Amino acid sequence: MRCNTPATAAVILVILCSGCSTFNKVVYRPDITQGNYLTPISIAKIRKGMTKEQVAYTLGTPMLQDPFGNQTWFYIFRQQPSNKDITQQTLTLTFNSEGILTDIQNKLELNK
């Protein structure tokens, strides 16, 4: 197939290149932020031995609570910058039966 005009050739070139990864970088995608915003300063304030009320005052209401009891709280913060990898931070707090913080787990995951 021959192209008779430069405009036709340009249209065909744009269609063929539209699937390239460099074209995706040009398209605007808004940043998406979800969950509890966790800062290193606020996480550093959390200590074993704190009550549920003290933790909630410091970090706010948890994103999720253990559906089988009220002993585990999950604070989840997920960021998806426009054309970059997704990061998710999960802070898991475990309380004993008296409502005292006994375990702190902080995970940072990088997803593509």
N, C-alpha and C positions, 0 to 999 in steps of 0.2 A: 504494500500500500504506500503510495506516494503522497506527500503533503504538498499542495499547490501554493499555500500561503504561509507566511511566518506565523500568523495568528493561530492557524490550525495546529501548527507544530508546537506553539507555546501552550495551547490548551491541552494537548496530549501530554506534554511534559509535566504540567501541573497535576494532571490526573494520575500519572504514573508515580510522581514524587509525593503524593498526599499521604501515603502510608509510611513514609520514612520517619525515623525517630527524631530527626532535627525539626521536622514540621510540628511535632507534638510540643516542642519547647516554645514555639511561637504562640500557640493557642493559650489564652488566659484561663487559668483555673484558680478559683479562690481558695485561700487557706481554710481548712476545716479543723476546728478544735472542738473536742467533745469531752465531757466529764468534769471531774474535780481538778481544778488547776493546782498542781502540787509544786511548791518551790522547795529548794534544798533547805532554806531557812525554816519553813514551817515543819518540814519533816524532822529536822534536827531538834525541834521542841518536844517531840513525842518521846516519852520514856516509859519503860516497863514500870508498872506500879500505878500508872495513872488510871483514873476512873473513866467510864464511858462519857460522862458529862464533860470532863476536862478535855478529852480527845475531840469530842464534837465541838467544843468551844474553839479549839485550836485549828482544826481542819475543816469544820463544817459537817454537814450531814453526809454520810457515806453514800456512794453510788449504788452499792448493793449490800444486802445483808444475807447471811446464810439462810437459805429457805427452810432448813431443818432445825433451826434454833436461832438464837440471837447472840451467839458467842463469837461470830466472825464477821468483820466488816471489811468491805473492799472499796478502796478509793482508786478509781481508774481515770487516767488522763491520756487521751489519744490526740495526736497532732498529725495532720496530713498537709504539709506545705505544698504549694501549687504544683511543682513538677519535681518533687523530691520524695525520698522514701518516707514511709509512715513510721512514727515512733509511738510506742505505747508504754506507759509507766503504770504498774499495778502495785499498790501498797495494800498489803493484807495484814490486818490487825486481829489478833485472837485474844479473847477475854475469858476469864474463868467464870464460874457460876456466881461469884459475888460482883461481877462487873469490873474486875481489875485487869488491866492490860498485861498479858503474859508473853506474847510473842509478836515480833515485828518482822515482816518480810517485804523487801522493796525490790521489784524486778523492773528492769528497763529492757524492752524488746524493740528490735529494728526489723520492720517488715518491708518487703519490696512490692 
